[in-house]
Amino acid sequence: MSNNRKQVPVWTAGTEVVGRFQFRARTQEDLSFEKDEVLYIESVTRDPNWYRAKNAKGRKGMIPYNYVEENKRAVKLHAMPWFHGKITREQAEALLTPYEDGLFLVRESHNFQGDYTLSVCGGSRLEHYRVRYMDDSKLTVDDETYFENLTKLVEHYQDDADGLCTRLAKPWKRKGNLISLLIQSHLKKRVGLYCAMIYILEDPLEKESLEMSFKLNTRERKWLSNHY
């Protein structure tokens, strides 16, 4: 039994997984899903063979670990220079300031779990476009043109604006995020550094260790709560 447990993957909350097979709920606590459907891990359970997860529509339930696998599409996205993962609308706007026509980035949607947001500078304004997953797993911005994946969508709009405020001309690359966040912060240098570091860290334990090290005061925490 110990050997079997070693083979069970350890997924943290927020990990994106995809169905290897179709699964039909056997109890009211289970979550049904289709082959290739994207799900999001909520938490581990007492039984190492089951995880609590939710689908793109927000429905939650138990899923068997051996019916899903970590979504490699999501892993590849983090290698794309224009993909910034889980950042807020405010963080995206800070990164893209000052506006430069065609400057853009892609992030995970905060309001629609599983979808994305394309943030684009068009002249003197900044537009945020929702990138939706359809039932056939294709992506669209306007319900007229559909793409197999996010990379193809970006490549299409790099060639032609095709309804966007402007053509995607210049991605805001992740390697510049740390410096940009420090510059954009109007608080003390220490708070600016904290904002930048908490943004780039993905491991919950590393974030917790960072918070313990900085020990932000009441004023600083109030500012953070209004911006994150």
N, C-alpha and C positions, 0 to 999 in steps of 0.2 A: 504493500500500500504506500509506503514511503517513496518508492521509486516513481509511482504514478503521480504523486503530488509534486515531485520535482519537475515534472514535465508540464505542469499547469503554468501558463504565463502569468506574470504579475502585472496587471494593468492598473494604472492610477486613474482617478476621476478625470474625465475629459478625454480619455484616450478614444480615438476613433477606430471602430472595428467594422468589418463588413461580413455579411453572411456567406458562409461557405456552402451551406445547404438551406433549404426551406425548413422553417421550424413552426409548428402549430402548438399553441398554448394548450397545456393539459390541465392546468388549474387556473383559478382567477388571478393568481399572483404572477403567472407567466406572461411573457411578451412575445406575441407571434411576429415573425418577420420572414421576408423572402430571401432567396439566394441573391447575393450581390447588394442587398439593402444595407445602407449605412446606419450604424447605431453608435451611441455614445455611452461609455462606461460611467456609471454613477458611483458605484462602490463595490467592494468585495462583500462576500457573505460568509457565514459560518461554514458552509459547504464549499470547499475549494473548487468544486466543479461547476459552480454557478456564480454569475455576476448579476448585479442589478444594473439595468441600462435603460436608456430611453431612445425613441426613434425621432426622426426629423419633425414629426407632428407633436412631439412632447409627451407621448404616451410612454409610461414607465412600467417595468416589470422585470422578472427574472429571466435570464437567458443562459443556456449551457455553453461553457467556454469552448467546447470542441466543435460547435456549430459555426463559430466565427473565427476570424483572424484579424490581426492589426491591419488597418487599411494602409497599404503601401503607397497608394496615391497621396495620402495625407503626408506621409514621410517625405516623398519626393517634392512636395510643394515647398517644404521648408528649405529646400536647396535653391529655390527660385529667388533671385535678388529682389523681385518686386513683391514677394509675399511676406507679410508681416504678422501673420497669425492672429492671436487674440489681443488686439489693441483697441482702445475705445475710439469713438468718433473724434473726441477732443485731442487725443494723442495723434491721430492721423492728420488733423488740421494743423497741429503744431509742427509736425514733421514736414508738411508741404508748404509751410510759410517761410519766406515770401513766395507768393504764387508765381508760377512760371508756366506759360501755356504748354500743355501736353505732359506736365509732370504728373505722375500717378503712382498709386500703390494699391495692393489688394489685401484685404483683411477678412477675418472671420466675422460674420454678422453677429451682433450682440442681441438683436431683437428677434432674429429668425434662426434658431439653432440648425446647423447643417448647411445653411446658405452662406454666401460671401457678400462682401461689399467692395465695389470698385470706386475708389476716391480719385477724382480727376480735376486738375486745374485747367479751367477754360477761360483764358483772358484774366479778368479781374475777379472771377468767382470760382468757388470750389463746389463741385457736384459729387453726390454720393449715389451710386447706382446699385440697387440690389441685384445680385446674381443668383437666380433661383435654380434649384434642382427640380426637374420635372419627374413624372412618374416613371419614365423610361431611363432615368439617371442622366439625361442630357442637361446641359446648362444653358440658360438664356437670360438676356437683359431685357429684351423687348417683346418676347413671346412671338417673334417672327423668325429669328435666326437662332439655330441651336448648335451646340458644340459638344464633342465627346468628352472634353476635359477643360480645365481652367487655362492650361497653357495654350490650347488652340484658340480659346476665346480671346486671350490677350493678344496673340499673334494677329488675329483677324482685325482687331481694333487698332493695332499698331500700323496696319496697312491702310485702313480707312475708318474715319470717324463713324460712318454708317448710323447716324442718329444720336451719337454722343455729342457732348458740347464741343469736343475737339478730338483729334486723333491722339492716341497714346504715343507720345514721342520720347519720353524720358522717365524710366522707372526710378523711384526713390529707393536706393539700395540699402539693405539692412545694415551694412557695415558702417554707415554714417549715423545710425540711430543714436548711439551713445553721445557723440559730440553734439548732435542737434538738440537732444533733450536737455543737455546741460546748458546750452545757449538759450533755449526757450524758457527755462525756469527763471522766474522773477523773485524767487525767494533766496535764502542763503545758499551758498555753494554746497553745503552739506545736504540740504534737502534736494537740490538738483541732482546730486550724485545718487541719492537714494532712489529718486524717480527713475533715473536711467538704469540702475542696477536691478530694481524690482521688475522692470519691463523686460530685460533681456534674460532673466532667470526663469527657467521652466520647472525645475524641481521644487516641489512644495517645501521640502526640508531645507533647501538652500535659502528659500524666501524667508522661512521662519527664523533661520540663523541670522539672516541679514537684519530682520526687524529687531531681534534681540540685541544685535551689535549697535544699531543706530539709536535705539531708545528715543524716538521722536516725542517732542513735547506736545501739549494740548493744541497749541496754535498750529503747529506743523501738521498734526493729524487731521485737524479740521479742514485745512487746505487740501489735503490729499483726498478726504472724503467727498469734497465738492468737485474733484477733477477725475476721479477714478471710479 
